[in-house]
Each structure stands twice: as structure tokens, then as C-alpha cells.
Amino acid sequence: MHKDTPHSTAAALLPLVGGAANVTSVAHCMTRLRLGLADRTRVADAALRALPGVLGVVEDGDSYQVVLGPGVVGRVTEAFEALLAAGGGDAADTPVGAADAPAGPVDGGSGSADALADPPGTPCGTADALALRGAALKARQKRRNATPLKTALRRVANIFVPLIPALIGCGIVAGIAGLLTNLGWLPGITPALAALSSAFMALIAVFVGHNTAKEFGGTPVLGGAVAAVVVYPGVAKVTAFGAALAPGQGGVLGALAAALLGCQVEKWCRARLPGTLDVLLTPTLTVLVSGLVTLYVLMYAAGEVATAIGTAADWLLTTTGALAGLILGGLFLPLVMLGLHQALIPIHTTLIEQQGHTVLLPILAMAGAGQVGAAAAVYVRLRHDTTLRTTIRSALPAGLLGVGEPLIYGVSLPLGRPFLTACVGGAAGGAFVGLFAMLGTGVGATAIGPSGWALFPLLAGGGGWAVTAGVYGGGLLTGYVVGFAATYFFGLSDGGDRAVCDSGEHEPRPADRPGPRPASPR
């Protein structure tokens, strides 16, 4: 079978998103190619979703996101940017013809979500119908997410998402160093590995400041300069609120606040100072004013908040672990749908900075396990629906690795009840991991981003990697089994192998009509 290369995938994507002239920005995270588009209606959604290698499409605010999966997305993004730099390469700067695209915007454009309902006579369980229904749900959710709070959360997420590759790399190196230390192997190299894994975390405040200024319209290097004071060793000689400061006090939260303040000071200066003075006084006042406020106010305040976050997370799991795990694991998928999960990114980063790992991510990852179990149950129950089963088969490997968008938007969410039963599976897996935290065997992750099976190399815990991996694996297995069972018995209609429809306006499929059942519904 022909294997698509990053360049061929990028070349196929470019005309489907309207060509080079329609792309205003390009970025990527762990799994998604994130595009800014000048005209959303020029996107050929149907053809793009059918493109080999595309696992799904998600719209978040002004960003059009193509899910490609971990590893692949970085190479495709590089090839995509190269095509843009070359003026589009061989790809035409026009979208695929209207015959290849659905009538009107499908995924959150200006069209009404009601227009995306299945036409009369459309089989309600087909993969195409489910894709349209999922697109309509995303369009409605996008409109609900267009609030100042959620917009602010997305901007905060944009600060931390670019840091994830470094967090992953350093986390894996830290895991290797810890394993070698526990085994007593290669004592000459373990200090070097420890230094490599710790250096980024020691200076992460600088990168947070740089990204904050970039996101909020300031000069990135000034944001980094203001935030650098948080980790400078010399702050130990500074006293605030009657106590000496400690290098790193306030962590990423202090760096974030310092850079935000720096942006405001910089903008104020540039709006009032003449050009001849702006080049000298603006950077000076930005560093001076923001730096002093950071030293005497923000570091102390952010330090108290960071300490409270760590204390609360520890108390939550050691005291109410099973209940906390059940709630967190069960509610994470709805949080994703509401766009509120982005508020967890600085919390994860703070915990990693403080404790070396975040105890929340392994519990939240159980939501993906419930999703996989639910999709497997749909696959078993809907035996007649070959196209939907094909969709599930292609999306399950990504789901096992923590990339859940294709299963969510292509299967469980459009069907309705399977999304809820997937949450039940996630709650069960979260309760399993939380229970062991109560018993003293906590599970943490040294980085954020990966989930599912991909999180195993990043696990950390007091009981050693093998015990920690066993607990995490047990949680995944619990999520799979409970998500499967809940969906199999309660997630589908009483008709057994019939998909759940949004309304009764669709004609019944041949397999559901009275009389002998045909050998194949299609």
C-alpha cells in the first residue's frame, strides 16, 4: 500500500483549505495542524475529512485545526510551511470544486447548524451522516465558546502549548535518569542526564514570559527579560512582605503575571513617548516598572497561589482520591467540549515545576480510555454499518494513543448516548487511579500532552515505575471495560444494532423495516 509522505499530505491539504492565499497563520501542537484562515467558506470540508492521514477536524475560536496525530503533525506542518513559502507549490490557490464540498459551511462556518441535519431518507447511522451531525454539534459549541472567559483561556493555552515538546523531551530524559539511578547503572552519566532534564524547568519562566508577550502584543524578548527575574538566584537578597524571596518563587504563574504587566507597561509607553525617546525609554521602563512590581508583589502572591495549588492537589487525592478521580475522569470530556480544559494547563505546569510531575493528568487521561471502550462497543453493536465500523477501525489506534477527536466527533458525540457512557468509563478509570492515590500509590506524569498508551514513558510515582505503570494500566483497562459495558448495554437504542437518531424524521433503514433482513444493508 502506498504510504503518504508529509509533503504529499501537505500538498493535498493546501488546496482543500482554500490555497496559500487563504492561509493567514500556521502552527501545530501535539496532534493538530492549526491554521488561521482568511475565508472559512473556501474550505472543502468533505474532501478534507476524507483525505488519507486526516484523523479529524476541530474548530476552536478562529483556529481551524486538522488532526494528524503525534509525530506526523510536525513533519506535515514543516512541509505545509514550505509550500506556503513557495507560493503554494503545485497546489492551486482555489478550493476543491463545490461537488467535493458540502453545500455551505460544515464545520462552524456562518451557516446554520440546523441546515446540517440529515436530509430526509438519510440513514441515521452512516459515517457521513454522523460526520455531518458531529460538525453541527461543533458549530453550536463554537458559538457557545465565544465568551471572554473562554477566549482568555485559549490565549493562556497558546502560551503553554509551544512548551509541550520540551516538557516531553525533558520528562523522558528525567525518567531514564531516575531508572538508571534506581538500578545503579552508569553512575558517570546519570548526573549529566539529570542536568539535561532539569535545565529547561529551571528556566521555564523565561519561556513563559517570552510566549506571553508574543501572545498579548508585547515584545517577546522584553517579556522574557521581565519574567527572568523570577528564576534569577540574586532575588534571594530581596525581602518582600518581611521574608526573603526564593529563586523560582511563584514559578510559571509569577512569570505569566510579570509578562502580562510588562505588556501593559510597554503599550502605555509606546502610545505616549515620541519616537526618539521610545527606543530608549520604553524597554527601560518596561523592565524597571514590571520588574520591581514582580519582585515586591507578584512573586510573593504567585508563590502563595502555586503553593496552594500543590497542597490542594495532594489533599484532594490522598483524602478523597476515589471520589475525586471519579469526578475528574467523568467530567473531563465535557470540560473539553466547553473549552474549560485549557485552564488546567498552567495548573499542570505548576505541579510539574513544584513536584516534578502532575498527579492530575493520569486521572484525566482515563476519559480517553472510556472513549475507546465506548467506540469498541459501538463497533460490536452496529454490525450492519460497515462505513461506521471502518471509521472506528481507523480511529481506534489514535484513540489508544490519546488522540480522541476522531472518535469523539465522528462516533460518540453525534450518536449522543455513547458520549455519556464514555464519560462513565472515564469516571471508573479515574476512580481506580484515585483509589490507589488514597492508598499511597500515586501516579503522576512528568510532562503534559501525551495521553493513553503514549503516557507510559512519562509516568512517575513514589512506588517506582513498574508499580506506577501497573496502576495506570489498571486504570486504562477499567476505563476500557466500563466504557464498553456501559455503551453496549445502555448507550444505544433498544433496537440493538440501530444508531441513535436525533429525531424520528429519517426513514428507517432496510435492516430496521419489518420483514426479512437483507444480507447487506448497502
Summary of the structure (lengths in Angstrom):
residues: 522
radius of gyration: 25.0
end to end distance: 25.7
largest distance: 87.0
contacts: 1921
relative contact order: 0.10
helix: 65%
strand: 6%
